[in-house]
Amino acid sequence: MAEPAPPAAPAGQGGGAGPRGRLSRWLGVGGLALLALVVAANAYVIGATRARIVSSADVAPPRPVGIVLGNRVDPSGYPADALAERLRVALALWQAGRVRRLIVSGLVRGEEYDEPRAMAAWLVRRGVPADAITLDPTGHRTAATMAAAAAMGVRQALVCSQGYHLPRALYLARHAGIDALGVPAPDGASDGPEIRFRIFLRESLARAETVLEAAVR
């Protein structure tokens, strides 16, 4: 005698075809599409700017202006390590006569936190005349820094930042109408793998965001 057939699965519960299964598939497709967008945007930005990055301050061609991009300042008002490395590159450019003026751009938050002022003080202590330094307090984002520099009349510049940051900075400079070359600062080789991964992830997403912003303008 034949075994009775098992009961049919309730509608919407068989083979992952129900609403929950469809949602999972759409989320998977959306995640893959987002990943593809991030990868493509990063490849585009890095490829478009690779030839615009020189190896060091020693071989940088002369430009009227050097732009130093802001970074963290410690509670005492002294530039943290990453920012100090950017300033050392700017100082080397100034001392070698590669630039005639320096723009220090960064975040200002009330009276207690001022990246441009800390950057300028660091440079002045090392011999750069105060009247050769322009403070830009609007540099809360790299895009804002480049827009401000363009509004100041900058058309050619050397940009000082870490190598991971320079592709995005140069891409934004070009969109602001600035013919810029990047001069890399040391990028924290002593940082642990967790910190380096966070930097990689943050910059990868920021490049993708930058491409999207430029596309919709």
C-alpha positions in Angstrom: 0.0 0.0 0.0 1.5 3.4 -1.0 2.6 5.8 1.6 0.4 8.9 1.9 1.8 12.0 0.2 3.2 14.6 2.6 1.0 17.7 3.1 1.7 20.5 0.7 3.7 23.4 2.1 1.5 26.5 2.8 1.4 29.1 0.1 4.4 31.5 0.3 6.6 29.1 2.4 8.0 26.7 -0.2 11.3 27.1 -1.9 12.1 30.5 -0.4 9.5 32.1 -2.7 7.6 34.0 0.0 8.0 37.6 0.9 10.9 37.0 3.2 12.8 35.0 0.6 12.2 37.7 -2.0 13.4 40.4 0.4 16.6 38.4 1.1 17.3 38.1 -2.6 16.7 41.8 -3.2 18.9 42.7 -0.3 21.6 40.4 -1.7 21.3 42.0 -5.2 21.4 45.5 -3.7 24.5 44.7 -1.6 26.3 43.3 -4.7 25.3 46.4 -6.7 26.6 48.7 -4.0 29.9 46.8 -3.7 30.3 47.0 -7.5 29.7 50.7 -7.4 32.3 51.2 -4.6 34.9 49.1 -6.4 34.3 50.9 -9.8 34.4 54.4 -8.2 37.6 53.6 -6.4 39.2 52.2 -9.6 38.1 55.3 -11.5 39.4 57.9 -9.0 42.7 56.1 -8.4 43.3 55.5 -12.1 42.4 59.1 -13.0 44.8 60.6 -10.5 47.7 58.2 -10.3 49.9 60.2 -12.7 49.2 63.3 -10.6 51.0 62.1 -7.5 54.8 62.7 -7.3 57.0 60.5 -5.2 58.3 63.2 -2.8 58.7 66.9 -2.1 62.2 66.7 -3.6 60.9 66.1 -7.1 57.7 68.2 -7.0 57.6 70.9 -9.7 57.1 74.5 -8.6 53.6 75.7 -8.0 52.4 79.0 -6.6 50.5 77.4 -3.7 50.7 74.4 -1.4 47.4 73.2 0.1 47.7 71.3 3.4 44.6 69.3 4.3 43.5 69.3 7.9 43.4 66.4 10.3 43.1 65.8 14.0 44.6 68.2 16.6 45.2 67.0 20.1 43.7 68.7 23.2 46.8 70.7 23.7 46.4 72.3 20.3 49.3 70.4 18.7 48.8 68.6 15.4 48.5 64.8 15.8 50.9 62.5 14.0 49.1 62.3 10.6 48.7 66.1 10.4 52.3 66.7 11.5 53.5 64.5 8.7 51.4 66.6 6.2 52.9 69.8 7.6 56.5 68.4 7.3 55.9 67.9 3.6 54.6 71.4 3.3 57.6 72.8 5.2 59.9 70.8 2.9 58.2 72.3 -0.2 58.5 75.8 1.3 62.2 75.4 2.2 63.0 74.0 -1.3 61.2 77.0 -3.0 58.6 74.8 -4.6 55.7 76.9 -3.3 55.4 80.6 -2.4 52.3 80.4 -0.3 50.7 77.8 1.9 47.0 77.3 2.5 46.2 75.4 5.7 42.7 74.2 5.7 40.7 72.3 8.3 37.9 72.1 10.8 37.1 74.8 13.3 34.8 74.0 16.1 34.2 76.9 18.5 37.1 78.4 20.4 38.5 75.2 21.7 39.3 73.4 18.4 41.0 75.0 15.5 43.0 72.9 13.0 44.1 75.8 10.7 45.4 77.9 13.6 47.4 74.9 15.0 48.8 74.1 11.5 49.9 77.7 11.0 51.5 77.9 14.4 53.5 74.7 13.7 54.8 76.1 10.4 55.6 79.6 11.9 57.6 77.9 14.7 59.8 76.3 12.0 60.5 79.4 10.0 57.6 79.9 7.6 56.6 83.6 7.6 53.1 84.2 8.9 52.3 86.4 5.9 53.0 83.4 3.6 50.3 81.3 5.2 46.6 81.6 4.5 44.1 80.1 7.0 41.0 78.4 5.7 38.6 77.6 8.5 36.0 76.1 6.1 37.9 72.9 5.5 35.5 70.5 7.3 35.5 68.4 4.1 38.1 67.9 1.4 35.5 69.2 -1.2 35.1 72.4 0.9 38.8 72.9 1.0 39.1 72.7 -2.8 36.1 75.0 -3.3 37.6 77.6 -1.0 41.0 77.5 -2.7 39.3 77.9 -6.1 37.4 80.9 -4.7 40.7 82.4 -3.5 41.9 82.3 -7.1 44.1 79.2 -6.9 44.5 77.6 -10.3 47.7 75.5 -9.7 48.7 73.8 -6.4 50.6 71.1 -4.7 48.4 69.2 -2.3 49.9 67.7 0.9 48.3 64.7 2.5 48.7 60.9 3.0 48.9 58.7 -0.1 45.5 57.1 0.6 43.8 60.5 0.7 45.5 62.1 -2.3 43.4 60.4 -5.1 40.2 61.8 -3.7 41.7 65.2 -3.0 43.1 65.5 -6.5 39.9 64.4 -8.0 38.0 67.1 -6.1 40.7 69.7 -7.0 40.2 69.0 -10.6 36.4 69.4 -10.3 37.0 72.7 -8.5 39.1 73.9 -11.5 42.5 73.5 -9.9 45.5 71.9 -11.7 46.9 70.0 -8.7 49.6 67.6 -8.0 49.8 65.5 -4.8 52.8 65.2 -2.6 52.4 62.2 -0.2 53.1 62.3 3.5 54.0 59.1 5.5 50.8 57.2 6.2 51.3 55.8 9.6 53.2 52.6 8.9 53.2 51.9 12.7 49.4 51.8 12.8 47.9 48.4 13.7 45.9 46.4 11.1 42.6 47.4 12.7 43.3 51.1 12.3 44.6 50.6 8.7 41.5 48.7 7.8 39.3 51.4 9.2 41.1 54.0 7.1 40.9 51.8 4.0 37.2 51.3 4.5 36.4 54.9 5.2 38.4 56.2 2.3 36.9 53.6 -0.1 33.4 54.7 0.8 34.4 58.4 0.6 35.7 58.0 -2.9 32.5 56.4 -4.0 30.5 59.2 -2.4 32.7 61.8 -4.1 32.0 60.3 -7.6 28.3 60.2 -6.9 28.3 63.9 -5.8 30.3 64.9 -8.8 27.9 63.0 -11.1 24.7 64.8 -9.8 26.1 68.3 -9.8 
